[in-house]
Amino acid sequence: MSGFASRRVLFLAGVILAASSVTEVAAQRGYVPLLQNSPALWEHPFGGTFPPVRGSALPVMQDPSRRLIPGRTWHIPDLSNPNVKQWARDLMKKDVDEIDAGKLQYNASASCLPPGVPAFVLSGGPFLIAQTPDKVVMIDEAGPVLRHVYLNVPHSQNLKPSWMGESVGHYEGDTLVVDTIGLSTKSRVDRFGTPHTDKLHVVERWHLVEQGLTLRLDITVDDPETFYQPWKTYQEFRRDDRPLAVEVCAENNTNLFDYHTPQAATPDF
């Protein structure tokens, strides 16, 4: 065997050994992947959509006849999506007609409202993740919006719907698995205004890839009264080495949007 071939074999053996070591560590009982790296944040390029996953039913996507230019054009849903039930398509069609008549498109951030789940991740962040033994807290700089994931506990009984629902989670090897229910029907699934019922159930799997440089989120969305089949999608976030900034929603949109943003009509002094 040549010297080059020998070195190549040794290199491959080292890669396999390193990969198996990581797998063994992740499989150890009580292993917790380090998703936080304060003050570093996680963010991804602005886009605001959920991409499809091969072999899965499709999420709602942009109408192919209406080009999407982030920040310049509206998110107009493809109403021919066969996975969306008719009542939801009718509601989205009404929204599109209002947009075409000149109304600005509704979105949670413009109204200073919590985005709900899974739409929470569509702002692009940046996000700060803080891990404790009994809870993971996700902070979106926009708003800011906080999300609490309670670890190793069951869902509450007689759960009352809320904007962000109830998220419980646990670690499976190198992955944080988050299960969310109890989402208010006032929220929307995505930027296209896709509605949902109180049966909405979202499962997320957060894990590091590319030697910890990328945070991958795999999502399964299930609402049997809105979608004929559950559908899968994903998001990927890159590290941004800067501290969390302050963004105050209520100070920005009062002149542009009329979606019931709270305002003080008279001074209180």
C-alpha positions, 0 to 999 in steps of 0.5 A: 500500500502506498504512503498516500493510501495509508494516510487516507485509510488512517484519516478515514479511520479517524473520522469514523472513530470521531463520529462514533465517539460523538454518537456514543456521547450523545447516547449517554443517559443525561446527555444535554446538547449545548444549544446556547452559546451566550452571547452568541445568537442564532439567526437565518436570512429573512424569508418568512416561509416554510420549505417543503420536505421530500415525501411529506405533504406540502406546507402552504407556499407562495402562489407561483403567479405572484412573485415573492420578494422578501420585504417588497411583496406580500406573502400570497398563498397558493390556494391550490394546495391539496392538503388544505381543507376548504374552510381554511382556503376560503378564509385565506381567499378572503384575506387575499381579496382584501390585499388586492383591494389595497389592505396591508397584509396582516402579520403578528409582528406588525400588530405587536402580537405573539406569533404562535407556533410554528410561526415563531421561527419565521421572523428570522431571529436572531434568537437567544436560547438559554438552557436550565435543568428544568426549562429552555427559554427562547428569546426572539429579539423582535418584540421581544417574544419569549417562549418557555419549553418545560422539560420532562413534564407532561402537558397540563390537564384542562389546558387553556389556549394561549398565543404561544401554547404550551411547550414541553420537551425532553432530550433525545441524544443530541436533539431537543424534542419540543411538543406544543399544543394549546395554541389560540386560533387567533394565531396563524401557522405561517406568513401566508395567514394559514389558519388552524383549529384548537387541534393544532399539534406541533413537534420540533426537533432542535439539533446542532449540525456542521460541527455546531455552526448551524442549528437545525430545526425539523418541524412536523405540523398536524391539525386534522381539521385544517390539513388532510395530512400532517406536513413536515418542514425545517429551518436552519440558523447560523451563529451571529456573535453579537449581544441581543439588541432591543426592538420595541414593536409598539414604537414602530408601526402605529402610522403604517398598520391598523391592526389594533396596536395598543396606543395611549390616546391621552397622556397619563401625567 
